[in-house]
Amino acid sequence: MRTRVFNGKEQIFCAWRHRWVRLTPEEWVRQQLLHRMVEQLGYPASLIAVEVAITVGEVHKRCDAVVYGNLSLPSGEGRGGASPLLLIECKAETVPLTQKTLDQAITYNRKLNVPFLLLHNGPQSIFVTLNPDGTNHYAQRCPGYTDLLRCE
């Protein structure tokens, strides 16, 4: 990950947005997570979108990141014809993952309708499988991309 100081402010290069962005504690967590997902867990960088705009009611929001399904699968709306698969909500390391964090992700998911959520603050991850029967399954780590596709 590349960082710099520009006009007295720290910035990090976001490969997904193809530009330098302000380096906040939350952005640092997000960038570290996304790079780890690509480099260690096999997530295709081209199927990850950052700061995905959605409208909830009349309010405009942005999801921290969305991972899309494999392009070879039957698909609906999404990146290059792929369906949204995983919604990611990041917090700074000092911000605990709480029910409020989960509620925020679930609110965003009313628009995207993904089967998986990932809440992450650096030291802690909560991976949530949203089952069709309304129950949720929780895990402490995010699976690799291939495993995620098998669970879909």
N, C-alpha and C positions, 0 to 999 in steps of 0.2 A: 504494500500500500504506500502510495506516495503522499507526502504532506508538504506543506509550504506555509510561509507567512507572507500574506499579501495585504498591503495597507494596514499593517499592524495586527491583522487577525489571522489566526490559524485556519488553514483549509486542508481538506483531504480531497483527492481526486476520486470521483465516483465513476467507475467504469460503466455502470449501467445507465447513468444519465449523461455520460461523456462530457463531464465538466467538473470544475472545482466547486466544492460546496463548503460552507462554514463547518469547522470541526467542533461540534458540540459533543458532550458526553454521550448522548443518545446516538448521534451519527457514528461515533467511534464504535459503539457496540454493534450497530447495524452493519457497518462495513466489515468488521472482524467476522461477524456471523456469516455474511454472504460469501466472503472469500473462503471461509472454512467449508461452507456447504459445497462450493464449487471444487475446491482443491482436495478435500478429504472425503466428501460424501457423494461425489459424482453428479451433482446437480448441474445441468447445462446452463452456463451463464446466459445464453441467448433466450432461455425460458424463464428468466427472472426479471421482473419489472419493479422499479423502485418508485415510491411516491405515487401510487396509483390513485387517480382521482375518481371519487364516487360521490353520488348524491344520496343522502339519507333524509327522506322527506324533502324539505326545501333547503337543507344545510349541505354545503359542499365540504367534503372531508378528503383526507388522503391516507391510504393504507401505507404502512411503512414499506412493505414489499409483498409481492404476489408471485408464486411459482406456478407456472402453467404446465399442463400435461404434455406428454410426448406428442410431437406433431404427427406421428404415424398412427395415433389412435383416432377413432371417430371423435369429432369435436364440435363444439358449438362456438359461442362468442369467445374472443380472447386474442392473445398474442399470436399472430400468424395463423389463426384458425384453431389454436389450441384452447382448451377449456381451463379456467382457473382451477387449481388443485389445492394449493396451500396458501393461506393468508398468514403473514408474519407481522407481529406487533412487537416492537422493541422499546425498551425503556433504558435509561441510564443505569449504570451499575448501582448507584445509590438508591434507586427507586425499586421497591419490592414489587414482585408480581402478586397481585391480589385479585379478588373477585371483580373489582372495578376494572382491572386490565382485561380479564376474560370478558366481561360485559361489553367493553369497548370493541373487542375483536368480534364478538357475536353480533353487535350492532352493524359493524361494517359488513359482516358476512350475510346479512339480510339482503344485501345487494348482489354479492358475488356468488353466494351459495356453494362454497367450497366444502369438501368433506373433511379437511384437516386445518387446524390452527396451530401456530407455534408462537408462544409467548417467550421472550428472551430478554434478559437484562445483563448478560455477561456471565456472572457466576451461576445463574440458574436458568434452566429451560423447562418449559412445560409444553409437551406435545399433546394435542387434543384430537382424538378421532370423534367426529360428530356422526353418530349412527343414525340411520333412517328412522329407527323406532323412538328417537328423542333422547336416548341415553348417550352419555359421553364416556370415552375411555381415555385415561390420562397416563402419560409416560414422562420420564425425566430426561429423555433425549430424543433428538430428531433422527428418524431413520434415513438411510441413504436413499437416493432418488429411485433406484431400481426397486428397493423394498417398498417405497411409498407407492409406486405404480402398481405393485402386486396387491396392495391393501385396498386400492380404490374400488 
